[in-house]
Amino acid sequence: MIKGVNKKIIEINNPDSLYFEKAVLYVRPNITILPEAVSQKEAQRVLSALISAKQGRNRILKYRRHIIILSLIGIIIAFLLFL
């Protein structure tokens, strides 16, 4: 059995993107009036936060690799010095 669902959404279409066609944001049920300026600004903030969070994780992984490589180089140099 399918029940009716009444959700307010904001759909952001981006036909210029190579990877994403659209983003769908669900408005909280307790919000009855949402001014357009507020909704656009908040939608941009949410999407920007998602993008920057992904970039932050990539940056952490890159630094982790650098630390591991530098540590291995240090271990090799220390080993060669104590031979």
N, C-alpha and C positions, 0 to 999 in steps of 0.2 A: 504494500500500500504506500502511495506517495502522499505525503502531507505537504500542504502549502507552506512556503517559507517567504516571509516578507522582510527582506534585508535592504537597507540603503547602501549603495556602493558608489565609489568614485572610480571610474575607469579612465586610465591614462593611455592613450594610443600613441605609439611612436613608430610610424612607418619607415623612418630613416635608419633605424637601428638594424645592424646585421644580425643580431642575436635575439632581440626581444621584440615581440609584436605589441604587447600591452601589459600594463600592471593594473591589478584590481585591488582596491583598498576598501575594506568593509567599515562602514560608519557604526560607531557604538549605538546600541539600541536606545539609550537614554538621551541621545542628541536629537532634538526635534527640529531646530533651525540651525542651518550651517551657512553662514555668509560665504559667497563665492571667493572673496579675497582670502579669507581665513582658510578655506578648504584648499585652495591652490598653494598657499604658502606652507601649510602643514603637510600636504602631499609631497611637495618638493623636499621638505625637511626629512620626512620619513625615508624617501628613496635615496637621498644623499647620505643619510646615516647608514643605510644598508650597503651602499657602495663603498663608503669609507671604512666600514667594519671589515669588509672583504679585503680591501687594500691593506688594512692594518695587519690582518692575519698573514698576508703574503710577505709583508715587511718583516714580521717577527720570524717567519721561516727563513728568510734570506739572512738575517742576522745570526740565527742559530747555526746555519751552515757555515758562515764565516768564523764563528767562534770554534766550531768543531775542527775546521781546517787549520786554523791558527794553533789550536791546542795540539793537534797531531804534528804540526811542523815543530812546535816547541819540544814535544816529546822526542822526536827524531834528533833534533839538535842536541838535546841533553844526553841522549844515548850515545851520540857520536863523540861528544866531549869527554864522557867518562870511560871511553874504550881504552 
